Amino acid sequence: MGIGEWVAPTRLGRDFRWLLASSWTSNVGDGIALAAAPLLIASMTDSPILVASGAVMQFLPWLLFGLHAGAIADRLDRRLLIMVANGIRALVLIGLCTFLVTGVADIWIVLAVAFVYGCAEVFVDTTSSTLLPMMVRKADLGIGNARLQAGFLVANQFGGPPLGAFLFAVGSFWPFAVQALCVALAVLLISRIAATRVPAKDADGPRAPVHTDILEGIRWLWRNPPVRTLVIIILTFNITWAAPWGILVLYATDHLQMGPVGYGALTTASAVGGLLATFSFGWLERRFTFKTLMRVCLSAEVAMHLAFALTTSGTVAFVIMVAFGAYAFVWGTISTTVRQRLVPHELQGRIASVNMVGVFGGLVIGQALGGVIAQVWGLTAPWWFAFVGAAITLVLVWRPISHIAAARVEDVEDEHP
């Protein structure tokens, strides 16, 4: 088997290869910005609040427009929506480059650009997650998601950030110029796939308001226990995960005494684990049920929090982080695959958007809690909070996980016609 066939098996089809190429290309650009954007903001201000505001601009659009993005994705040609949103992202980046080259850029312009870019990104990411179920058989969703996640790890986590830092050293506008090129190329690549409009149930009548579509999706989610439980698990585990992650830099530099370089290595270690998991996911999927893999991943999450709370060794922390990256990749791939298998095509956008709002809502809540807990009880306290919270959640969802993994589309649809 050649490398091309391993990365994108022929059975997944031509459209999948265009989707994969577009996703990987876009992730290179986003990875460049992952390093360059904080460097740009830090070069303009010493205020911790303003520096932190750059990260807030990534979360806020999801909380404001995430549900609307899902409803709109279920109304329009999804390919065209991605092309338009990515086109807006490219124009925003070109505008930022113009501000930087002419010397008129300041922190407020950069934060405004980050917000507008983030708004467009909400529509790109939400809609992109709906395309794979339209292209491949349900049995191939696992391997398809694994390949898309592999591109995220390689391009966004590994390749992009070092390139972004290097380009920023050359000139502050260069990272964003290259990112604009990547986004523009992603538009061209996604344009090669077939039309992806979902037939509307009321195509012959007037369109219902967008908020009606949003409520329809939320009602469908609430009435279907497997999908509802999966979203609740993701929300809860993101709260517990984000609590210690928000102060990871302090934990690594002050508690573990790893220094800035050690902290950088620690954050990269998770990507190493994720890459290792990409090579084994097909093997795992063939030999173990999703129920078993989901339980193992969530159990590993609980154990990871405990291990971080107890260790004082940077080397041990590095090994733990590699393991985290591996099981987090497997969990992310499986949870996405299960959701895509259970949700009807016409609701994929809305249910995906609720899931993403849960993800980012959990991050915001968890980071806020983690900062307060660390301030009052010390740098290891958020890990103990995460351990206890994740352990309680695991006990509560242990049995429902078997129903989530075993559910079929017919079962979910028949329960609530």
N, C-alpha and C positions, 0 to 999 in steps of 0.2 A: 504494500500500500504506500503510495507516494505521500509526501507531506501535504500537498493540496487536498488530496482525498481525505486525509486524516482530519485536517482543519475544517473542511466544509464538504462532507460526504455528498456524492452526486445525488443520492436519494432525497436530500433536503431541497434540491431544486435550484434553478438559476436565480430566482428572486432572493432566496436566502443568501446567496453569495454576494449579491449587490447590497443587501441589508447589512451583512457582516462587514463588507468593505467600508460602507458609509459609517457604521458605528465605530470601527477601529480608527478611521481617519479623524472623526470628530473627537474621539477620546485622546488622540495625540494633542490636539489643540487645547482641550480642557486640562490635560496634564501639564502643558506648558504654563497655563494660567495658574495652576495650583501652586506653583512656586513663584511666578512672576508677580501675580496680583498682590500678595502680602508684602513682597519686597517693594513694590511701587508705593503702597500705602505707607509702609514704615519709613520710606524715604521722604515722605511729605509731612509726617506728624510724629511727635513723641507721645501723644496722648493714648493711653491704653484703651480708653473708651472708643476713640475713633478707629484704632487698629482693630478692636473687636467688632466694630460696626461693619467692617468688610465681610466678616463671617455671617453676621446677622442678615446681610443683604442676600445671602445664599438661601437662608431658611424662610425669610418673610414672604417672598412671592409664592411659595408652596402653601403657606397658611392662608394667604389672601385669595389665590386664584387656582389652587390645585383642583378643587371640585369642579369648577367651571371648565378647566382644561379637559377633564375627563368627559364631561357632557358634550363638549364641542367635538372632541375626537370621535364620539359615537355618532355624530351627525354628518360629518364631512368626509371627503376623500382623505384618508389618513396620510397617504404619501404626500399629497399636495399640502396638507397642513404642516407637516414636518419641513417641507421645502420652504414654505413661507416663513415659518418661525426661525429656521436656520438662516434664511436670507436676512431677516431682521437682526439676528445675532451678528452676522458678518458686517452689516452696515453700522451697527453700534461700535464694533471694534475698529472699523475704519475711522469713525468719528473720534474715538479715543486716541488713535494714532495721530490724527490731525491736531488734536489738542496738545499732545505731547511734543510733536515736532515744532509747533508754533510757539511753545512755551507758555500757553495760557492755562494749562491744566493745573488744578489744585485739588485738595482732598475732597471737596464737596462735589466737584465734577466727577471725580473717580468713583465716589460712592453712588452718585446718581446713575452713572454708567453701569455699575455693578448691579443696581436694582433693576434697571431696564433689561439688561442682559439676562438676569435671573428670571424675570417674567417670561421672556421668550423661551428660556431653557425649560421652564415648567411644561410648556406645550410640547416641546421636542421630546422630553423624556417620557411624559405621560403617553403621548401618542406612539412613540417608538415601541413601548412595551406591548402595544396591541397588535403589532404587525406579525410577529412570529406565529401566533396561533392561526393566522389566516394563510400561512405559507406552508406549514409542515403538518404531518400527521401528529395526533396526540402522543403516539408512542415515541416520536422523535423530538418532543418539546424539551426533554431533559438534556439531550446532547446539544440541541440548538442553543439553549440558554447557557450551557457550559461554555460554548465557543464565544458567545457574546461577552460573557463574564471574563473569559481569558483575555479578550481584547482590552477590556477595561483595566485589568491588572497590568498587562504589559505596557500599554500606551499611556494610561492615565496615572498609574502608580509608579511605574519603573522608568519608562523612557521619557515621558513628558516633563516631569519636574526638573531633572538635571539639565535638560535642554533649555527649559524656561529660565533657570538661574544663569546659565551661560549666556543666553541671548540678552538678558537684562544687563549683564555686565558689559556687553558690547554697546548697548543703547537701550534706554527705557522703553522705546516704542517697538523695538524689534520683536519681542515675544508676542505682542498683540497683533502685529502685522502677519507673523507666521500663523498665529491662531486663526486670523481671519481667512487666510488661504486654506487652512484645513477645513474650516466650516464651509467655505464656498465649494471645496471639492466634495465634501459630504453631500451637499445639495445635488451636485451633478450625479453622484453615484446612486443616491436614493431615487432620482428621477428615472432610472433605468428599470425599476420594478413595475409590475402591472398596477393598474388602478386598484385602490383599496377602500372603496366606499362600501359601507355596510348598508344594505337595503333598509329603508325606513319602514316601520310597520304602518305608519299613517302617511305613506307617500302621496296618496290621493287627496288628503285633507290638509287643513292648516297645521303648521308646526306649533307644537306646544312651547311655552316659554322655557328657557334654559333651566330655570330653577325647578320646573316640573320634572325635567329629565334627571336632575340631580337627586330630587326626592325619590324618584322611581328607583334609581340605583341604590340609594341608602336603604329603602324599604326591602328591595331584593336581598341586599346583603344581610339585613337584620333577620329576615325570615329564613335564611339558609344557614343552619348551625355550622357546617364544616367551614365555609368561607368566613363566616363571622368570627369563629373561634381562631382561625388562622390570623386574621387581622388583629384581634385582641392580643394574641401571643406576640406578634411583631411589635405592637405598640408598647406592651409591658417590658419586653426584653430590650427595647431601645431605650426606655427610661433607665433601667438598671445598668445597661451598657454605657450610656452617655454620662452617668454620674461620675465615675472615675476617669473616663476619657477626657472630660473637660479640664481636668487638672493633671493630665498625664505628663506634661512637660515639667511641672513642678515635682511630681512624684519621681520622675526619672533623674532629674538634675539634683534635687535636694535630698530625697530619701535614699535613692540608689547610688547617688554620687557618680552618675554616668557622664555628666557634662553634656554640652550641646551636641557634640559628635555622636556620643552614645545615644542621646535621645533620637537623633536622626536615624541611627541604625535600628533602634527599637521600633520606630514607626515603619521602617522599610521591611522589617522581619515579617510582618503580617502579609505583605505582598509576596514574599518568598513562599510562605505556607500556602497562599492561594494558588500560586503557580504550580506547586507540587500537586495540589488537589486537582488541577485541570487535567493532568495526565492520568489520574486514577478515577475520575468520575465515571467514565463509561464502564470500567471494571466494577465499581461499587454498585452502579445502577443495575447491572446484570446479576449480581450475586446477593444483594440485600434488598429487602422491601423498603419503600419510602418510610413506612412506620418505624422500622428499626433505625434507619439513618436519622430521622428527625429526632427521635428520642436520644440517640447517642450525641447528636450535635448540641441539643439543649442541656444534656447532662454535662457535656464538656464545658459549656458556658459557665455553669455553676462552679465546676471545679477550677476553671481559670480564675474566676474572681477570688476564690479562696486562696489559690496559689500566689496571686499577686499581693494579697493582703499579708501573707506570711513571709514572703521572700525578702531578703535584703541584698541579694546578689544580682548584679546586672546581667551576668551570663545566664542565670536561671530565667530571668525575666525575658531575655532574648529567645530562649527555647520555648517558653510559654507563648510568646507572641507568634512564633512560627506555627505552633499548633493552633492558635486562635485563627490565623489566616486560613489554615487548611479547612477547619470545620466550618468557619464562617462562609467560605466559598461554597461548600457543599450545602449548607443550610439555605443560603440565598438562592442557589440554583433550584433546589427542590421546592422551596416555598413558592417561588415564582412559577415553576412548572405546574405544581398542584393547583394554584389559583387559575392559571390559564386554561387548564383542562376542565375545570369546574364551571367557569363563567361563560355564558353564551357570547357569541361574537358581538352582538349588538350592545352588550353591557361591559365589554372589556375595558373601555376607556374610563367609565365611571368607577368601576370597582378598583381599577389600578390607581386612580387618583385618590380614592379613599384610603387605600393602602399607603400611598406616599405621604398623604397628610398625616397619617398615623406615625409613619417613620419620622418625619421632621418634627411633628408635635412631640413625640417621645424624646427626640434629641434636645429640643428646647427645654422641656420639663426636667430631663435628667441632668443636663449641664447646670441648670439653675440650682437644683438640689445638691449636686456634687460640690459646687462652689461654697454653698452655705455649710454643708457637712464638714468639708475640709477646713474651713475657717474656724469652726467651733471645736472639732474633735481631732484634727490632724490629717495628714496626707494619706494615711492608709484607711481612714474611716469610710470614704466612699466605696472602697473595695468591699468592706464588710457589709455596707448597706446593699451593694449590688449582689453579694453572695446570698444574703438572707432573702432579698426580694426575688431573685431568680429562682432560688430553691423552693420558695413557697409557690411561685407561679408554676414551676415544673410539676410539683405534686398535684396541683389543681388541673393541669392540662394533660397529665400522663395518659389517662384513658381516652379523652376526646381526640388525642392525636391519632389513635387507631381509626377513628371514624373519618377524620380528615383525609388520611392517606388512602383509605379504601373507598371513599365516596366516588361516584361516577356522575357525569353530567345528567344522565337520565334520572338518577335518584334525586339529585338536587332539584331538577325541574319538576319532577312528578310530585314532590312533597308540597309545592306551592304553585299550582298552575296559574 
